């Protein structure tokens, strides 16, 4: 047990027994408070550098909301024990930026969850799992997602095709969400229609979403849900400010003519003026605009469909 984890009355009793010169240096009891961390276990050039960490310690010199890697301190570990010692020795309570790149399982995430409890300071999170070794444990990732629920910007690359997936999982309510990217890799088929619609309905109406799912049949449900949510907010939650949500859909096959007509129909059904632009057979943009009857401000919804080929 370290000094700061002791009850206050015990800390005071200990300090009473310390001479004044030592009390002057009491700050050394404090763990460094990190405001940003980048954990890279992904692209390995040297097998001896297994875990690379770049981090910023919070002080008066780092008061902005940006994470500049060139300003960060850097360290690497060749074993998991050294990595855990680093987490244990630093204070993660006021982290604003978390970037994690893993390639061979989720032990890195599991240990991070052990020392990071979440909170209101977090602003930006990237979690990338592009690993070819498919032994990630989804529960480690889901616990991490629950801890970062208050972030504004979240990017998630999910890669656990061989794990038992909890179909009853519910994304946490994300009140401050401004941008979310979710990609399923290597055959991962985790996000259900119920999950993504619940996430949309529990988040702000004016946020950007980008998704790349194995089950692309969900996409039209997302279009319908976003459209209906904007219409509902215009009627019941008018703030006098324009809503401009955007969704990017990454597909493995182009939109069909029926898909295009269904998307247009969602707009027409709720009296949106619609613009459809086909940049090519694999790139489509749909923009719907509608005037609020209460405040007269125009709101817009934008859907982009981009096709990629494996």
C-alpha positions as a Markdown table, in Angstrom:
| # | Residue | x | y | z |
|---|---|---|---|---|
| 1 | Unk | 0.0 | 0.0 | 0.0 |
| 2 | Unk | 1.4 | 3.4 | -1.0 |
| 3 | Unk | 1.3 | 6.6 | 1.2 |
| 4 | Unk | -1.5 | 8.3 | -0.7 |
| 5 | Unk | -3.8 | 5.3 | -0.4 |
| 6 | Unk | -3.7 | 5.5 | 3.4 |
| 7 | Unk | -6.5 | 7.2 | 5.4 |
| 8 | Unk | -5.9 | 10.9 | 6.1 |
| 9 | Unk | -5.4 | 10.5 | 9.9 |
| 10 | Unk | -2.7 | 7.9 | 9.2 |
| 11 | Unk | -1.0 | 10.2 | 6.7 |
| 12 | Unk | -0.9 | 13.0 | 9.4 |
| 13 | Unk | 0.5 | 10.7 | 12.1 |
| 14 | Unk | 3.3 | 9.6 | 9.7 |
| 15 | Unk | 4.2 | 13.1 | 8.8 |
| 16 | Unk | 4.3 | 14.1 | 12.5 |
| 17 | Unk | 7.3 | 11.7 | 12.8 |
| 18 | Unk | 9.1 | 13.2 | 9.8 |
| 19 | Unk | 11.6 | 16.1 | 10.2 |
| 20 | Unk | 10.9 | 19.4 | 8.4 |
| 21 | Unk | 13.5 | 18.9 | 5.7 |
| 22 | Unk | 11.8 | 15.7 | 4.7 |
| 23 | Unk | 8.4 | 17.3 | 4.8 |
| 24 | Unk | 9.6 | 19.9 | 2.3 |
| 25 | Unk | 10.1 | 17.0 | -0.1 |
| 26 | Unk | 6.7 | 15.4 | 0.6 |
| 27 | Unk | 5.8 | 16.1 | -3.0 |
| 28 | Unk | 7.8 | 13.0 | -3.9 |
| 29 | Unk | 5.1 | 10.9 | -2.4 |
| 30 | Unk | 2.8 | 12.0 | -5.2 |
| 31 | Unk | 2.5 | 10.0 | -8.3 |
| 32 | Unk | 3.0 | 12.0 | -11.6 |
| 33 | Unk | -0.5 | 12.9 | -13.0 |
| 34 | Unk | -0.7 | 12.0 | -16.7 |
| 35 | Unk | -2.9 | 14.0 | -19.1 |
| 36 | Unk | -2.2 | 11.9 | -22.2 |
| 37 | Unk | -0.9 | 8.5 | -22.9 |
| 38 | Unk | -0.1 | 6.6 | -26.2 |
| 39 | Unk | 0.4 | 2.8 | -25.8 |
| 40 | Unk | 1.7 | 1.1 | -28.9 |
| 41 | Unk | 1.9 | -2.6 | -29.1 |
| 42 | Unk | 1.1 | -2.7 | -32.8 |
| 43 | Unk | 3.6 | -2.2 | -35.6 |
| 44 | Unk | 6.8 | -3.9 | -34.3 |
| 45 | Unk | 10.1 | -3.2 | -36.1 |
| 46 | Unk | 12.2 | -4.5 | -33.3 |
| 47 | Unk | 10.9 | -7.6 | -31.4 |
| 48 | Unk | 12.7 | -6.4 | -28.2 |
| 49 | Unk | 10.5 | -3.2 | -28.0 |
| 50 | Unk | 7.2 | -4.9 | -27.3 |
| 51 | Unk | 5.4 | -2.1 | -25.5 |
| 52 | Unk | 6.1 | 1.5 | -26.5 |
| 53 | Unk | 4.6 | 4.4 | -24.4 |
| 54 | Unk | 4.5 | 8.1 | -25.1 |
| 55 | Unk | 3.0 | 10.2 | -22.3 |
| 56 | Unk | 2.6 | 13.8 | -21.0 |
| 57 | Unk | 2.7 | 14.8 | -17.4 |
| 58 | Unk | 0.2 | 17.4 | -16.4 |
| 59 | Unk | 1.7 | 20.8 | -15.4 |
| 60 | Unk | 1.4 | 24.4 | -16.3 |
| 61 | Unk | 3.2 | 23.8 | -19.6 |
| 62 | Unk | 0.5 | 21.5 | -20.9 |
| 63 | Unk | -2.8 | 23.2 | -20.4 |
| 64 | Unk | -4.2 | 22.9 | -24.0 |
| 65 | Unk | -6.4 | 20.1 | -25.3 |
| 66 | Unk | -4.0 | 18.8 | -27.9 |
| 67 | Unk | -1.7 | 15.8 | -27.6 |
| 68 | Unk | 1.6 | 16.5 | -29.4 |
| 69 | Unk | 3.6 | 13.3 | -29.6 |
| 70 | Unk | 6.8 | 15.3 | -30.2 |
| 71 | Unk | 6.4 | 16.9 | -26.8 |
| 72 | Unk | 5.8 | 13.5 | -25.0 |
| 73 | Unk | 8.2 | 11.5 | -22.9 |
| 74 | Unk | 8.9 | 8.1 | -24.3 |
| 75 | Unk | 9.6 | 4.7 | -22.8 |
| 76 | Unk | 9.4 | 1.0 | -23.8 |
| 77 | Unk | 9.1 | -2.3 | -22.0 |
| 78 | Unk | 10.1 | -5.8 | -23.0 |
| 79 | Unk | 7.8 | -7.5 | -20.6 |
| 80 | Unk | 4.3 | -7.0 | -19.2 |
| 81 | Unk | 5.6 | -6.6 | -15.6 |
| 82 | Unk | 7.4 | -3.4 | -16.6 |
| 83 | Unk | 4.3 | -2.1 | -18.3 |
| 84 | Unk | 2.2 | -2.7 | -15.2 |
| 85 | Unk | 4.8 | -1.1 | -12.9 |
| 86 | Unk | 4.5 | 2.0 | -15.1 |
| 87 | Unk | 0.8 | 2.1 | -14.8 |
| 88 | Unk | 1.0 | 1.6 | -11.0 |
| 89 | Unk | 3.5 | 4.4 | -10.6 |
| 90 | Unk | 1.5 | 7.0 | -12.4 |
| 91 | Unk | -1.8 | 8.8 | -11.6 |
| 92 | Unk | -4.3 | 8.2 | -14.5 |
| 93 | Unk | -7.3 | 9.9 | -12.9 |
| 94 | Unk | -7.2 | 13.1 | -15.1 |
| 95 | Unk | -6.2 | 11.6 | -18.4 |
| 96 | Unk | -7.6 | 13.6 | -21.4 |
| 97 | Unk | -6.2 | 11.6 | -24.2 |
| 98 | Unk | -5.8 | 7.8 | -24.5 |
| 99 | Unk | -4.4 | 6.1 | -27.6 |
| 100 | Unk | -3.9 | 2.4 | -27.6 |
| 101 | Unk | -2.7 | 0.2 | -30.4 |
| 102 | Unk | -2.7 | -3.6 | -29.7 |
| 103 | Unk | -1.9 | -6.6 | -31.9 |
| 104 | Unk | -1.7 | -9.8 | -29.9 |
| 105 | Unk | -4.5 | -9.9 | -27.4 |
| 106 | Unk | -6.1 | -7.6 | -24.7 |
| 107 | Unk | -3.8 | -8.2 | -21.7 |
| 108 | Unk | -2.6 | -4.6 | -22.3 |
| 109 | Unk | -6.2 | -3.4 | -22.0 |
| 110 | Unk | -7.0 | -5.6 | -19.0 |
| 111 | Unk | -4.1 | -4.1 | -17.0 |
| 112 | Unk | -5.0 | -0.6 | -18.1 |
| 113 | Unk | -8.6 | -1.1 | -16.8 |
| 114 | Unk | -7.1 | -2.2 | -13.5 |
| 115 | Unk | -5.5 | 1.2 | -12.9 |
| 116 | Unk | -7.8 | 3.6 | -14.9 |
| 117 | Unk | -11.1 | 4.2 | -13.3 |
| 118 | Unk | -12.6 | 6.6 | -15.9 |
| 119 | Unk | -14.0 | 10.0 | -15.1 |
| 120 | Unk | -15.0 | 13.4 | -16.5 |
| 121 | Unk | -11.6 | 14.6 | -17.8 |
| 122 | Unk | -11.4 | 12.3 | -20.7 |
| 123 | Unk | -11.8 | 14.0 | -24.1 |
| 124 | Unk | -10.3 | 11.7 | -26.9 |
| 125 | Unk | -9.9 | 8.0 | -27.1 |
| 126 | Unk | -8.5 | 5.8 | -29.9 |
| 127 | Unk | -8.4 | 2.0 | -29.5 |
| 128 | Unk | -7.0 | 0.1 | -32.5 |
| 129 | Unk | -6.8 | -3.7 | -32.6 |
| 130 | Unk | -5.4 | -4.6 | -36.1 |
| 131 | Unk | -3.7 | -7.7 | -34.8 |
| 132 | Unk | -3.5 | -10.9 | -36.9 |
| 133 | Unk | -3.4 | -13.0 | -33.7 |
| 134 | Unk | -7.1 | -13.3 | -33.0 |
| 135 | Unk | -7.1 | -13.9 | -29.2 |
| 136 | Unk | -8.6 | -10.7 | -28.0 |
| 137 | Unk | -11.1 | -11.0 | -25.1 |
| 138 | Unk | -14.2 | -8.8 | -25.8 |
| 139 | Unk | -15.0 | -8.3 | -22.1 |
| 140 | Unk | -11.7 | -6.4 | -21.6 |
| 141 | Unk | -12.7 | -4.1 | -24.5 |
| 142 | Unk | -16.2 | -3.6 | -23.2 |
| 143 | Unk | -15.0 | -2.7 | -19.7 |
| 144 | Unk | -12.7 | -0.1 | -21.3 |
| 145 | Unk | -15.6 | 1.3 | -23.3 |
| 146 | Unk | -17.7 | 1.8 | -20.2 |
| 147 | Unk | -14.8 | 3.7 | -18.6 |
| 148 | Unk | -14.5 | 6.2 | -21.5 |
| 149 | Unk | -18.2 | 7.0 | -21.8 |
| 150 | Unk | -17.6 | 10.7 | -21.1 |
| 151 | Unk | -15.2 | 11.2 | -24.0 |
| 152 | Unk | -16.0 | 13.6 | -26.9 |
| 153 | Unk | -14.1 | 11.7 | -29.6 |
| 154 | Unk | -13.9 | 7.9 | -29.8 |
| 155 | Unk | -12.4 | 5.6 | -32.4 |
| 156 | Unk | -12.8 | 1.8 | -31.9 |
| 157 | Unk | -11.4 | -0.9 | -34.1 |
| 158 | Unk | -12.8 | -4.2 | -32.7 |
| 159 | Unk | -11.0 | -7.5 | -33.4 |
| 160 | Unk | -12.4 | -10.4 | -31.5 |
| 161 | Unk | -14.0 | -12.8 | -34.0 |
| 162 | Unk | -13.3 | -16.0 | -32.0 |
| 163 | Unk | -14.6 | -14.8 | -28.6 |
| 164 | Unk | -18.1 | -15.5 | -27.2 |
| 165 | Unk | -19.9 | -12.2 | -27.8 |
| 166 | Unk | -22.5 | -10.9 | -25.3 |
| 167 | Unk | -25.5 | -10.1 | -27.5 |
| 168 | Unk | -27.2 | -8.3 | -24.7 |
| 169 | Unk | -24.5 | -5.7 | -24.3 |
| 170 | Unk | -25.7 | -2.1 | -24.0 |
| 171 | Unk | -23.4 | 0.7 | -24.9 |
| 172 | Unk | -23.2 | 3.2 | -22.0 |
| 173 | Unk | -24.9 | 6.6 | -22.3 |
| 174 | Unk | -22.5 | 9.0 | -23.9 |
| 175 | Unk | -23.7 | 12.5 | -23.1 |
| 176 | Unk | -20.7 | 14.4 | -24.5 |
| 177 | Unk | -20.1 | 12.4 | -27.6 |
| 178 | Unk | -19.2 | 14.5 | -30.7 |
| 179 | Unk | -17.7 | 11.9 | -33.0 |
| 180 | Unk | -17.6 | 8.1 | -33.0 |
| 181 | Unk | -15.9 | 5.6 | -35.3 |
| 182 | Unk | -16.5 | 1.9 | -35.0 |
| 183 | Unk | -14.9 | -0.7 | -37.2 |
| 184 | Unk | -15.2 | -4.5 | -37.0 |
| 185 | Unk | -12.1 | -6.4 | -38.3 |
| 186 | Unk | -11.3 | -10.0 | -39.3 |
| 187 | Unk | -14.8 | -11.2 | -39.3 |
| 188 | Unk | -15.8 | -9.7 | -36.0 |
| 189 | Unk | -19.6 | -9.6 | -35.9 |
| 190 | Unk | -20.4 | -7.9 | -32.6 |
| 191 | Unk | -22.6 | -4.8 | -33.0 |
| 192 | Unk | -26.3 | -5.6 | -33.4 |
| 193 | Unk | -29.1 | -3.4 | -34.7 |
| 194 | Unk | -30.4 | -3.0 | -31.1 |
| 195 | Unk | -26.9 | -2.0 | -29.8 |
| 196 | Unk | -26.3 | 0.8 | -32.4 |
| 197 | Unk | -29.8 | 2.2 | -32.3 |
| 198 | Unk | -29.7 | 2.3 | -28.5 |
| 199 | Unk | -26.4 | 4.1 | -28.7 |
| 200 | Unk | -27.8 | 6.7 | -31.2 |
| 201 | Unk | -30.9 | 7.3 | -29.1 |
| 202 | Unk | -28.9 | 7.7 | -25.9 |
| 203 | Unk | -26.4 | 10.2 | -27.4 |
| 204 | Unk | -26.7 | 13.8 | -28.6 |
| 205 | Unk | -28.6 | 14.4 | -31.8 |
| 206 | Unk | -25.8 | 16.4 | -33.3 |
| 207 | Unk | -22.9 | 14.0 | -33.5 |
| 208 | Unk | -20.9 | 12.4 | -36.2 |
| 209 | Unk | -20.8 | 8.6 | -36.7 |
| 210 | Unk | -18.7 | 6.4 | -39.0 |
| 211 | Unk | -19.2 | 2.7 | -39.0 |
| 212 | Unk | -17.8 | -0.3 | -40.8 |
| 213 | Unk | -19.8 | -3.4 | -39.7 |
| 214 | Unk | -19.8 | -7.0 | -40.9 |
| 215 | Unk | -23.6 | -6.9 | -40.9 |
| 216 | Unk | -24.3 | -4.2 | -43.4 |
| 217 | Unk | -28.0 | -4.8 | -43.2 |
| 218 | Unk | -28.0 | -2.6 | -40.1 |
| 219 | Unk | -27.1 | 0.5 | -42.2 |
| 220 | Unk | -30.6 | 1.3 | -43.4 |
| 221 | Unk | -31.9 | 1.0 | -39.8 |
| 222 | Unk | -29.3 | 3.6 | -38.8 |
| 223 | Unk | -30.5 | 6.0 | -41.6 |
| 224 | Unk | -34.0 | 5.6 | -40.4 |
| 225 | Unk | -33.1 | 6.1 | -36.7 |
| 226 | Unk | -31.0 | 9.3 | -37.3 |
| 227 | Unk | -33.8 | 10.8 | -39.4 |
| 228 | Unk | -36.5 | 10.1 | -36.9 |
| 229 | Unk | -34.4 | 11.4 | -34.0 |
| 230 | Unk | -33.7 | 14.7 | -35.7 |
| 231 | Unk | -37.5 | 15.1 | -36.5 |
| 232 | Unk | -38.3 | 14.2 | -32.9 |
| 233 | Unk | -35.9 | 16.8 | -31.5 |
| 234 | Unk | -37.2 | 19.5 | -33.9 |
| 235 | Unk | -40.7 | 19.0 | -32.5 |
| 236 | Unk | -40.0 | 18.4 | -28.8 |
| 237 | Unk | -36.5 | 19.7 | -28.0 |
| 238 | Unk | -36.0 | 22.9 | -30.1 |
| 239 | Unk | -33.1 | 24.9 | -28.8 |
| 240 | Unk | -32.9 | 27.4 | -31.6 |
| 241 | Unk | -29.7 | 25.9 | -32.8 |
| 242 | Unk | -29.1 | 23.9 | -36.0 |
| 243 | Unk | -28.7 | 20.1 | -35.9 |
| 244 | Unk | -26.2 | 18.8 | -38.5 |
| 245 | Unk | -25.5 | 15.1 | -37.8 |
| 246 | Unk | -23.4 | 13.1 | -40.3 |
| 247 | Unk | -23.0 | 9.4 | -40.7 |
| 248 | Unk | -20.4 | 7.7 | -42.9 |
| 249 | Unk | -21.1 | 4.1 | -43.9 |
| 250 | Unk | -18.2 | 1.9 | -45.1 |
| 251 | Unk | -19.5 | -0.9 | -47.3 |
| 252 | Unk | -18.0 | -4.0 | -49.0 |
| 253 | Unk | -20.5 | -3.8 | -51.8 |
| 254 | Unk | -22.1 | -0.8 | -53.6 |
| 255 | Unk | -25.6 | 0.5 | -52.9 |
| 256 | Unk | -28.3 | -1.0 | -55.0 |
| 257 | Unk | -31.0 | 1.0 | -56.8 |
| 258 | Unk | -33.4 | -0.2 | -54.2 |
| 259 | Unk | -31.1 | 1.0 | -51.4 |
| 260 | Unk | -31.0 | 4.4 | -52.9 |
| 261 | Unk | -34.7 | 4.7 | -53.2 |
| 262 | Unk | -35.2 | 3.5 | -49.6 |
| 263 | Unk | -32.8 | 6.2 | -48.3 |
| 264 | Unk | -34.6 | 8.9 | -50.3 |
| 265 | Unk | -37.9 | 7.7 | -49.0 |
| 266 | Unk | -36.8 | 8.2 | -45.4 |
| 267 | Unk | -36.2 | 11.9 | -46.1 |
| 268 | Unk | -39.4 | 12.4 | -48.2 |
| 269 | Unk | -41.5 | 10.7 | -45.5 |
| 270 | Unk | -40.6 | 13.5 | -43.1 |
| 271 | Unk | -40.7 | 16.4 | -45.6 |
| 272 | Unk | -36.9 | 16.8 | -46.0 |
| 273 | Unk | -35.6 | 18.5 | -49.1 |
| 274 | Unk | -33.1 | 15.9 | -50.4 |
| 275 | Unk | -30.0 | 16.2 | -52.5 |
| 276 | Unk | -28.4 | 12.9 | -53.8 |
| 277 | Unk | -25.0 | 13.0 | -55.3 |
| 278 | Unk | -23.4 | 9.9 | -56.9 |
| 279 | Unk | -19.7 | 10.7 | -57.3 |
| 280 | Unk | -19.3 | 7.2 | -58.7 |
| 281 | Unk | -21.0 | 3.8 | -58.5 |
| 282 | Unk | -19.3 | 3.3 | -55.1 |
| 283 | Unk | -19.6 | 6.7 | -53.5 |
| 284 | Unk | -22.9 | 8.3 | -52.7 |
| 285 | Unk | -23.8 | 11.4 | -50.6 |
| 286 | Unk | -27.3 | 12.1 | -49.3 |
| 287 | Unk | -28.2 | 15.4 | -47.7 |
| 288 | Unk | -31.6 | 16.2 | -46.3 |
| 289 | Unk | -32.6 | 19.7 | -45.1 |
| 290 | Unk | -35.7 | 20.7 | -43.2 |
| 291 | Unk | -36.9 | 23.9 | -41.6 |
| 292 | Unk | -37.9 | 23.8 | -37.9 |
| 293 | Unk | -41.5 | 25.0 | -37.5 |
| 294 | Unk | -40.7 | 26.4 | -34.0 |
| 295 | Unk | -37.6 | 28.5 | -34.7 |
| 296 | Unk | -37.3 | 28.7 | -38.5 |
| 297 | Unk | -33.8 | 27.4 | -38.5 |
| 298 | Unk | -32.8 | 24.7 | -41.0 |
| 299 | Unk | -31.5 | 21.4 | -39.9 |
| 300 | Unk | -29.6 | 19.0 | -42.1 |
| 301 | Unk | -28.7 | 15.3 | -42.1 |
| 302 | Unk | -25.8 | 13.9 | -44.2 |
| 303 | Unk | -25.3 | 10.3 | -45.1 |
| 304 | Unk | -22.1 | 9.2 | -47.0 |
| 305 | Unk | -21.7 | 5.7 | -48.4 |
| 306 | Unk | -18.2 | 4.6 | -49.4 |
| 307 | Unk | -17.4 | 1.2 | -50.8 |
| 308 | Unk | -14.2 | -0.6 | -50.2 |
| 309 | Unk | -13.0 | -3.9 | -51.8 |
| 310 | Unk | -10.9 | -6.5 | -50.0 |
